[in-house]
Amino acid sequence: MSDAYAEAGVDVPLADRAVSALVGVLKTIDIGRASRSVLASGHYAAVLQVAPNLGIAVGTDGVGSKLIVAEQAGRYDTVGIDCIAMNVNDVICVGAEPIAVLDYIAVEQADPGVLEQIGQGLKKGAEQAGVEIPGGEVAVLPELIRGHPSPNGFDLTAACFGTVALDAIVTGEKRRPGDVVLGLPSSGIHSNGYTLARRALQQDGGFSLDDRPDALGGQSVADVLLEPTVIYVRAALDLMAAGIPIHGMAHITGGGVANLLRLHGEGGWLLDAPLPVPPVFELIAECASVPPAQMYEVFNMGCGFVVVVPPDCEMTALTFLRRRHPGSARIGTVTGHDGRLELPSLGLLGDAGGLVAA
Amino acid sequence: MSDAYAEAGVDVPLADRAVSALVGVLKTIDIGRASRSVLASGHYAAVLQVAPNLGIAVGTDGVGSKLIVAEQAGRYDTVGIDCIAMNVNDVICVGAEPIAVLDYIAVEQADPGVLEQIGQGLKKGAEQAGVEIPGGEVAVLPELIRGHPSPNGFDLTAACFGTVALDAIVTGEKRRPGDVVLGLPSSGIHSNGYTLARRALQQDGGFSLDDRPDALGGQSVADVLLEPTVIYVRAALDLMAAGIPIHGMAHITGGGVANLLRLHGEGGWLLDAPLPVPPVFELIAECASVPPAQMYEVFNMGCGFVVVVPPDCEMTALTFLRRRHPGSARIGTVTGHDGRLELPSLGLLGDAGGLVAA
């Protein structure tokens, strides 16, 4: 995968091997009864049956090294939004309505002011997503958490659960060649790729968090790096409530455009009209000399969420999506080339193995 | 609260203030619809209604600084059991059947061998509890996680959800004076109080992890510190399946015997026949000169889980409990002294403010 990413300190093959070692063991769990899972693994959320036509969709995700930027900038009131976003945007992908999020905050030192700020972000995110936070955990672990500098270190992660009628689960399997692919704008980097983004801007580019490079149009590096992840829940719920047949939804996270390949079912992806790319990505690419193929493998590049609908629903769906997310647009179509990603305007072609210049 | 605990580096009042600051904000979340919560906060798990008579019980907890012992000892295959235990033992307290656990592992470095071992513990725990692990997250955060030494640092936490009929939720409200209090043995320290336990044994006592002090009867310090937390799920489910009216359940975690005060409803606790105290607690008290009141405020002192039943169910309940947990016994009764804790054989008396010598 991305060389730039590896140089930035993320050994993706090693991390993949480690996760495989863990999952390999977890797959052998035998609990003495049939599994309640009704969705093959690898999707954005697991769904477990709890009643005849009711499933609980669950997922867990953290904010990762974006937290270090919050710590360095002394701004703790937005990463809670990211924490909620990363979880609810995953759970909505299977067509579930997110109901509740449980947060876990590990801190080097318990600081009431910092925890209050973190809480403000969680509150904003929860209100945007329409989820409750009925529980959580604060762990004070000075020996385990590393600060920048000490004692300000913290980690923030969460788990989310939602409800979905079993006959309404969205997997991607209903998509057909000719279906339209709708993209919803991201607000910037969201919560993935921060190891590379930070290295590019802070080390290679030599920018401090307070710098306001021309390329960022007046925003500071901290502003851009801490821009909260967009929450797409209400837009997706609008489409479902309107009865629009959704053939697939993808949250564009780490792995960039290849997230589309996580959807179940057959068919490839021709993305002939990508959304505009926010300036921060151009600055990252320039500072760290990252070629386009790698940028699209690591970052969302302006598109944070994707919805697939039949062609005759395109305009109705876009009308709903644009109410919540102006700039939403048709970015491509589903093709018959199973597992293939095509971005002709960028000269990129790829599959699960990665993107290359076509 | 515990002076010994504060000296060991845990500033409980500060941590409490920080949690209050966070919770104060989270309580103001307005999601634009009625809450689905059907249980006042402060219990072991939240319960959210998802169908006319179906609730989802949720909770989240981590393993804490016990993980540092695992890292120092190079034994990673048991803390997964602790991680499952801390979560499922909480969720069962409200009468829910735990269904699934989602793990979150933050590592300083992705090491396939270590993650495989962590997975083996999670598997054992999941099988003991009868829960699936349908998802999880591994975050490689070298800048955020501190090793002992680097790069072996890791954090392990999880969230659990279970199902409960709304008319079968166990809150503690049904308990009455004269009800019997049954104690289930712990395996030792479980997963709370490790800051004090480690300081007492490793610093004050000067023991290395490989030492085998006479007081531990042949076991090494590492053996005792890494003894996995007992999982009480199947025993509790047995009681429920047998139709025994359960008037309260409490997982004895950080806060020790005061965990009983988390149960809803009225009535106090006369614990006139505490379970035998495992040797590790006597060694900790000796090494760090911790008086009994503080020991019972921090540690489970041999009793990891408590079940309250009407007096006429005592023998039937004990028969079931002893099949899974030999040594389970009646440890006391519910009294009419609301909020009071009495341990007469130890000369201790207390309430939510703490324990004192009577």
Interface residues (C-beta under 8 A of the other chain):
Chain A: G9 V10 D11 L14 A15 R17 A18 V19 S20 A21 L22 V23 G24 V25 L26 T28 I29 D30 I31 G32 R33 S35 R36 S37 S41 A45 A46 L48 V50 A51 L54 I56 V58 G59 T60 D61 G62 G64 S65 L67 I68 I99 A100 L102 D103 Y104 I105 A106 V107 A110 D111 P112 G113 V114 L115 E116 I118 G119 Q120 L122 K123 A126 E127 G130 V131 E132 I133 P134 G135 G136 E137 V138 A139 V140 L141 P142 E143 L144 I145 R146 H148 G153 D155 T157 A158 A159 F161 T163
Chain B: G9 V10 D11 L14 A15 R17 A18 V19 S20 A21 L22 V23 G24 V25 L26 T28 I29 D30 I31 G32 R33 S35 R36 S37 S41 A45 A46 L48 V50 A51 L54 I56 V58 G59 T60 D61 G62 G64 S65 L67 I68 I99 A100 L102 D103 Y104 I105 A106 V107 A110 D111 P112 G113 V114 L115 E116 I118 G119 Q120 L122 K123 A126 E127 G130 V131 E132 I133 P134 G135 G136 E137 V138 A139 V140 L141 P142 E143 L144 I145 R146 H148 G153 D155 T157 A158 A159 F161 T163
